[in-house]
Amino acid sequence: MLREKVEKVLEEVRPALRADGGDVELVKVSDQGDVKVKLVGACGHCPMSTYTLKLSIEQKLKEKIPEIKSVEQA
């Protein structure tokens, strides 16, 4: 159920990533609320990918799903 919630939020973030030639793939969601994602395409090689991960993806996930504790790149 937590994984489904994360996927739903990632769908909200994807249009902005795709506009820049990238995307995000969900790798794992632990029962403790730790999320692992993989940035792909242009986002996977961008020097700003850490900011995208923390300031966009992680912030949105934590805002929408309080159970999320951390978001890391796989």
N, C-alpha and C positions, 0 to 999 in steps of 0.2 A: 504494500500500500504506500509506503514512503517513497519507493522507487517511482511509482506512478505519479505522485505529487511532484517529484523532482523533474520528471520528463515533461510534465505539463508546464512548469515554469521555464524550463529550457526552451520550449517551443515559443515562448514569449520573447526570449533573448535572441533566438536564431535569426530573425530577419535583419537585425543590425549587423550581426557577424557575416551573414551571407552577402550583404550589401558591399562589404569590404573583401569578398572573396574567400571567406573562411567559414568555419562551422565548429560546433562542439558536439562531442560524443560522450554519452554517459558510460562510464566504465564500471563503477561500483557504488553502492550505497550501503553502508554498514548499519546495523541495528542501533549503534550508538550515535548515529547522525553525522557520520563522516562521509563525504562525497568525493569521489575521484572522477575527474573528467579528462578528456583528451581534446585539446584544441587542434583542429586540422585545417588544411588548406593554407591560405595566407596567414591565418591566425597562429598556426603552428610554428611559423618561422619569424613572426613579427617580434621585434625587440620590445614592443609594448604589451606583449601577451600576458605578462604578470599583472599589469594594471587591469587589463581586460578581465582576467580571471578574478582578481580580488575586488575591484571597484564596480564591476558590472555583474558578473555571474554570481559570485559569492554573496554580494550585497542583496541582490534580488531574491536569491534562494532563502537567505536568512530572514528577509522581510516577509516573504510569503509563507515560509514553513519554519516556524520557531524551533522545531526539533533539530534542525540542521546546526551542527557545531562547527564544522570546517569544510572547506572546499579546496582540494589540492589537485594539481595536475598529475596525471598518471604517466 
